[in-house]
Amino acid sequence: MSPNRFEPISAELQEAYLRLGRPTPLFRARRLEKALNTPAQIFYKREDLSPVGSHKPNTAIAQAYFAMREGVGALSTETGAGQWGSALAHATNYFGLKCKVFMVKVSYDQKPYRKYMMKMFGAEVFPSPSDQTNYGRKLLENNGHNPGSLGIAISEAIESAVSSPNTKYSLGSVLNHVLMHQTIVGQETLKQFDVLDVTPDVMVGSVGGGSNFAGFTYPAIGQTLAGKMDTDFVAVEPSSVPSLTAGKYEYDFGDTAEMTPLVKMYTLGHNFVPPSIHAGGLRYHGAAPTLSLLLHEGVVQARAFDQLSTFEAGRLFAETEGLIAAPETAHAIKGVVELAREAKKAGEARVIAFNFSGHGLLDLQGYADFLEGRLENT
Ligand SMILES: *Cc1c(COP(=O)(O)O)cnc(C)c1O
């Protein structure tokens, strides 16, 4: 929480952001525009260029920095497929902190490469449920083959933080400070559009907990609410985890084990078990409270797409722009493709911008399933 319009970024933290590859470039997708035969202009911000391949280090590095300054010795967290865990492992390593990551057991077994990335940065990685916590041991006694879930991993990471000396729990999305750290993306984007003398008509991002979308759009939403820009904002989610398009706007727990405070948000209910889609980073039952409010007020619109159509959009992007998108990012691309088709129908040269939130080079199993016809269309 902060009442300030802007928060200063210390020189030491700015140096760390430089080493993440900031500022990241803004690209024009001319070859995608051509393939879609659209009058729309499409731009994308390259958040895949960070050391771990996504936008997540933008908050991981800030959280590790402020923890280090407060004399904290270790951070604990949970991770699903491993994008957030690898970002926090990288950041804690940079600032000399220890890192404990509870990784959902099925991903730990089936998607080993993020786990090795975390270990290369010196993090301890446990399959959750684990034998490291009372909660994990209790679950394992009942079922030695418990596959785990994000809810269980959160509970273990919190228990580990409160029962270990000088350890704090860290979260990679949803909360206000996380969204604020990510606004570095949207602030750079506005400056880059300024240089081009272009104003985006629509800004698009995928939503898990909301930090990717918020980081990219909130600076422009601020300008739009102040009457200085006239831009639409489109949040994209999987149709199998439709918190924004089919959820209820009400108070709910942020986790399955009911350990967090109640949060007012669009939610599918904290007991909702998302299907195991490849876009692991979008499998969250709720959404950031500020994003939920903006949706409720009609400032942000939401759209949902099924898994197969997002992978098809991912393939089109690889063929045209030469980049393999993370399955999470492919959701934003699918949204952009639809908006570009609508612009064509209307005969309008709309400027569409989206956040290329991460690469899919460690998600090739998903693309393998897609190419070989095994992808479930949820
Ligand atoms: C985590 C992730 C997202 C979703 O981010 P949220 O902040 O949870 O909305 C999108 N794209 C990529 C590549 C991710 O790793």
The ligand as an SDF file (V2000), in Angstrom:
LIG
                    3D

 15 15  0  0  0  0  0  0  0  0999 V2000
    2.7320  -15.8740  -15.0450 C   0  0  0  0  0  0  0  0  0  0  0  0
    2.6350  -15.5300  -16.4730 C   0  0  0  0  0  0  0  0  0  0  0  0
    1.5380  -14.8100  -16.9940 C   0  0  0  0  0  0  0  0  0  0  0  0
    0.3810  -14.3740  -16.1220 C   0  0  0  0  0  0  0  0  0  0  0  0
    0.7990  -13.4010  -15.2210 O   0  0  0  0  0  0  0  0  0  0  0  0
   -0.1530  -12.9070  -14.0300 P   0  0  0  0  0  0  0  0  0  0  0  0
    0.5990  -11.8670  -13.3600 O   0  0  0  0  0  0  0  0  0  0  0  0
   -0.3640  -14.0820  -13.1170 O   0  0  0  0  0  0  0  0  0  0  0  0
   -1.4280  -12.4690  -14.6200 O   0  0  0  0  0  0  0  0  0  0  0  0
    1.5370  -14.4640  -18.3310 C   0  0  0  0  0  0  0  0  0  0  0  0
    2.5460  -14.8330  -19.1520 N   0  0  0  0  0  0  0  0  0  0  0  0
    3.6250  -15.5250  -18.6930 C   0  0  0  0  0  0  0  0  0  0  0  0
    4.7030  -15.8950  -19.6560 C   0  0  0  0  0  0  0  0  0  0  0  0
    3.6950  -15.9020  -17.3460 C   0  0  0  0  0  0  0  0  0  0  0  0
    4.7540  -16.5900  -16.8930 O   0  0  0  0  0  0  0  0  0  0  0  0
  1  2  1  0
  2  3  1  0
  2 14  2  0
  3  4  1  0
  3 10  2  0
  4  5  1  0
  5  6  1  0
  6  7  2  0
  6  8  1  0
  6  9  1  0
 10 11  1  0
 11 12  2  0
 12 13  1  0
 12 14  1  0
 14 15  1  0
M  END
$$$$
